[in-house]
Amino acid sequence: MVANYNSSDVSAFKNVWVFCEQRQGVMMPTTFELISEGRKLADQLGVKLCGLLLGDNIGGIARDLGGYGADEVIVCDHPLLKDYTTDAYAKVICDVISELKPEVFLIGATNIGRDLGPRCAARLHTGLCADCTHLDVDTEQYKAFLSVASTLPEDRIAKTDTALVMGERRDVSRDLKMTRPAFGGNLMASIICPRFRPAMATVRPGVMKKAPFDQAKADAVTLTNYPVELGDADLHTQVLEVVKSAKKLVDLVGAEYIVSVGRGISKDVEGGIKLAQELADVLGGVVGGSRVAIDSGWLSADHQVGQTGKTVHPKVYIALGISGAIQHKAGMQESQYIIAVNKNDAAPIFEIADYGICGDLFKVTPMLIEAFKAAKADK
């Protein structure tokens, strides 16, 4: 680590960085989401956005990051970085950060990111907020977010441009405000790291919206090759083989049509899931579920939508028998169109639904299936 590195010298750090995760030379979708979000944060801070890309012979995929908003991509290319190992990646990332000193460092909360983030934060003597679902720097935008997403009184929200740090009231208008679910999604915690840099966050996949690709920006991005210092002695593990699991998981994050089920199918679980699957098949979509459906064992965990599941942005989200608890709404309320079916006309899901149907899902869903089939046939 660089000799003059001091994580508490906040003024020495500048720019927003994103760890750009790739596997076998293919960029992970979360990377483009984080680059897009990082662009917003960098603009709010008035600094550059840099992607940090590690791997072996990966220079060819670096320029695409510029198309989503990166000003610069720092490429760490080395044969020992071909396959992910905690030892190699943590050392190289900490070396680069210690020398170039970014003020914000974002990592996707993937299996790799959840392993890498805490290790780097500990070595860099800084704070890490894990599994974030919302990020802000601009204080006014943060206050607007709190007004909608929290139950804080307005007088408390008005004071969030300062915070009590080590017994002193301090201006935090330049600090990254990191929001994440806590206590099983029953509480949203907003966290800042005012005393140390970089402010680090792992961000839940699917939460941030990917910006449209811009070829002109991709052509203009600056590529910087960082001289990696890495030897066999730095590695305590060795990857002998990469074996991909044959288990098929539902892709909620990438789906354009999602049909989700909740407590409303309890009187006939098998029949309710069958109807949801049939409707999803007609639409070319997938089946999701609320936390109740997963906790009850009706669907596997990869089907869960919500703060403690996956955050989704499909074209159409159909909620069957889902009341609309705040934890569930937080995971799907930015869908392009929301259709809700529920017997309770006061269900919270109707507050965000574009189309609401008050009725028994076991009677309404077959009608929806036939209607969509007819519409597809006419088209």
N, C-alpha and C positions, 0 to 999 in steps of 0.2 A: 504494500500500500504506500502511496506517495507520502513522503516524510512530513510535508507541511499541511496534510489534510486535517481539518478540524471541523467536525459536523456542526458545532455550535457557532461557528463564524458565519452567520446567516447571510451577511452582505456579500460574501465571496461566491455565492451560488446564483446561477442564472440559467434560464431556458427550461423548457418542458421536454422531457424524454419519454419515449414509449418503448418498452421491450417488445420486439417484433418476433413473435414465436413462429417458427417454421418447423415442420417435421418432414424429413426425407425430401427437402427441397421444395415443399409446398407450404405456402403461407397459411396460417390458421385464420379463419374468418374473424375471430376476436381481435386480431391485430388491426384490421381495417376499421373496425368499430372504435378502437382506442385511438388510432391516428386521427380519425374524424373528431372525436371528443377532445383529444389533445390540441387540435387546431383551435377550438373555441377557447380553451384555457390559455393557450399561448397568446391569442389575440387580446384576451382580457388583461394579461400581464404585460403585453407589449414586447414579447420576446420571441425567439425562434422555437420551432417545433422540430425535434430530432428523433428519428427512429434509431434504435440500437438493435442491430441484426447480427446474430451469432450463428456460425455453422461452418461447413466445409464446401467450398466451391458454390457459394450462394450469391455471388455478386449479380447474377443474372436476374434475380427476383427483387433486387433492392429498389430499382427505379419505380416500380409500381406504387411504392409507398408515397412517393411524391404526388401521385395522382389523387390520393385521398387527403393530402394536406401537409405532408412533411416538407420542411424547407431543406433538411439535410438528413442523410442516412449514414450513420457510422457503422461500417462493416468490419466485423471481427471474423476473419476467415482463417481457419486452422484445421488441419486433419483431425486433431483431438476433440474438435467441436462438432464432428459429423453427427454423432448420436448424443442426446442429452444425458449428461451426468451432473449431479448437483455440484461436485467438486470443481469441475472444469468451468461450468457456466458461472458459478458464484465467484470464482477467482477473477475471471476475465471482466465480469460486470463491475465488481468492486474496484478493480484496477482502473477501468475507464472512468467510473464515476469519481474516484478519488482524485484523478488528474483533471478532469474537465468540469466537474462540479455543477450538475443540473440542480435546479431548485425543486422540481417536481419529477417523479419517476413513476410511471403507470405500468402495471403488469396485469395481464388477463388472469382471472381466477380459474384457470384450467388446472388439471392435475399437475402440470409442470409449474405453472405460476404459483400455485399454493405451496409447492415445495421450495421454489426458488426465492419468493418474496421474503419470508421470515429470515432465511439464511443470510441474504444480502443486508437486510435491515439491521440485523444483529452485528454483522461485521462493520457496517458503516456507522454504527452508534446513532441510529435515528429511529423515528417512529414509523409504524406501518398500520394502516387501517385495512382490514381484510374484508373481501366480499362486498365491496361498495356497489350501491345501486344509483347513486347520484353524486355529481361533483360540481362544485362552483368555486370561483374565485371572486367575481364581482359581487360586492356586498348587497347591492340592490336586487340583483337577480336571486341571490340566496334568500333574502327576506321575502321576495315574492313566492319562492318555492315553499318556505316555511308557512306562509299564510294559507297555502292550499293543502300542504301535506302534513301539517302538524296541528296540535291542539294548543300550542303556546298562545298566551294572550298577546295582543298587539303591542303592549308596552314592553314585553320581554323581547319580542321580535325586533323592535326598534333599537334595542341595545346590542344587537349581535355584531355590530361593526367593531366592538371591543370585547376583550375577554380578560379574565383574571388569570395572570400568569406569574407564578412564583410570588404571589401576594401583591402584585402590581397590576393595575388596569392598563392593558396594552392594545394598540391598534392592530387589528388582524385583517385589515382590508386587502392585504396582499397574500394572506395565507390561503392554502387550499382547504375548502370545507368539504369534508368527506362524509357522506351519509350512508349508513348500512343498517339492515334489520338486526334486531337483537331479541333475546328471549323468545325464540321460535317465531319471530315475525310480529310479535305483539307490541313491539316498541321500535321506533326508529331513532338511532343515535347519530348525531352529527359530531364529528371529531376534527380537531385541528392539531397541527404539530408546529407550534410557534417558535420553539427553542432550537430545533435541529433541522438540518437539511441533508439530503433531499427529503421532502415530504413524500412518502411512499404510499401507494394504494394498490391493492389487487381489486379488479373490477369484474363483476359478474358478467359472463358471456351473454349476449343478446340484449343487454340493458341499453347500451348506447347505440344510436342510429348511425349506420354507415353512410357517409356522404357520397354523392355521385362521383364517379371516376372522371378525372380531368386529364386528358392526354398532354395538354400543354404544360400543366404543372409537373407531370411525370417526366417530361423532357427537360424541365428546368431544374429539377432537384439536384442538390450537390451530394456527391458520393465521396465519403472520406474513408480510406482504409486505415484502420488502427493497427499499429504493430503489436500483435499478440505475443505475450511471453508466457508460454505454457509448455510444460514437459511432463514426462511420465511420472515424475516424482510428485507432481501436484495432484495426481489422481489416485484415489484410494479404492475406486471401483472401476470395473471394466465391462463394457457392453459386449457380450459374446454373440447375441442374436436378438433381433427384434421380431417378435411374434405378434401378429395382429389378431385380436379376439374375433371369433366368428359370431359372437352374440350380437343380435340385431336390436338396436335401441331406437326408439321413436325419435325422429328429428323434429322437435317442437319449434326450435329456434328458426329453422330454415323453412318451415311450412307456411304456405300462403293461405290455407284454410284449416281451421282447427275447430273440432266439435268436442266440447268438454262436458263432463258429467259431474254432478255433486250429490249432496245428500238426498236429493229428490228421487234418485233411482233406488232408494233403500227397500221399497216394497217388492221390487223385482230386479235385483242387481244384474243378473245375467241378461234379462230381457232389455234392460236399459242400456247396457254396454253394447249389446247387439244392434239396437236401434242407432246408437251413436256411431258405431262402426259403419253401418250401412249408409248413413247420411254422409259420413266422411268419405266413403268410397265414391259416392255419387259426385262429390265436389272435388275429388282428387286430393283430399286432405288427410289429416291424422286425428287420432283421438287423444284428448287430454283429460285432466281431472283436477278437482279441487283437492285441498289438503285432506278433507274428510274422506274422499274416495281413495286416496293413497293410504292414509292411516288405518282405514278399515280393511285394507288388503284387497280392495276390488280391482285396483290397477297397480302396476309396478311403479317405483319411484321415478323412472325416467318420463312418466306421463304427467308429472305434477307441474301445474302452472301457479305462480304466485311468488311472494317474497322469499319463501323457503324452498321454492322449486325453480322453474325457469321463467324468465321474463320474455314475452313474445310480442311480435308486431306483425301479425298476419294481415292479409287483405280482409278476411272475414273471420270473426270469432263468434261461435255459437255456443252459448251457455245453457245447458239443459239441467234444470233443477239445482242451480247454483244460486245461493242467496246473495252473494256478493260481499263477503267480509272484506275489510280494508286490505288485508294481506293478499287476497286473491285479486282484487281490483288493481293493486299496484303492479301485478305481473302481466296484465293484459289490457289495461285501459287505453293504451296508445295504439290499439288495433285500428285499422282503417275503418272497418264497420263492425259493430257489435250487435248481435241478435240474441235476445234473452227470452227464455221460456221458463216461467215459474208460476205456480198456483197462487202465490202470495203477491197481491198487487202492490204491497208496500216493501217488497224486497229491495235492498240497496242496489242490486245489479241494474235495476231499471233507471237509476239515476245517471248512468253512463251509457246506457244502451241506445243505439240509433233506432232500433226497432224492438219493441217489447211485446210479447205475447203472454197474456195472463191466462194460463190454462194448464191442464195435465199434460206433462211431457209425453206420456205414453199414448195420448191421443193426438197431440200436436205434431210430434216428430214424424209419424208416418205421412201426415199431410205435407210436411216440408219436403220429405223424400220424393213424394209424387210430384210436387210442384217443381222441384229442381230438375227431376227427370224430364218433365214436360218442357221446361224452359230449354234444356240442353237439346232435346229432340227438335224443337222449333228452330233453334239456332243452327 
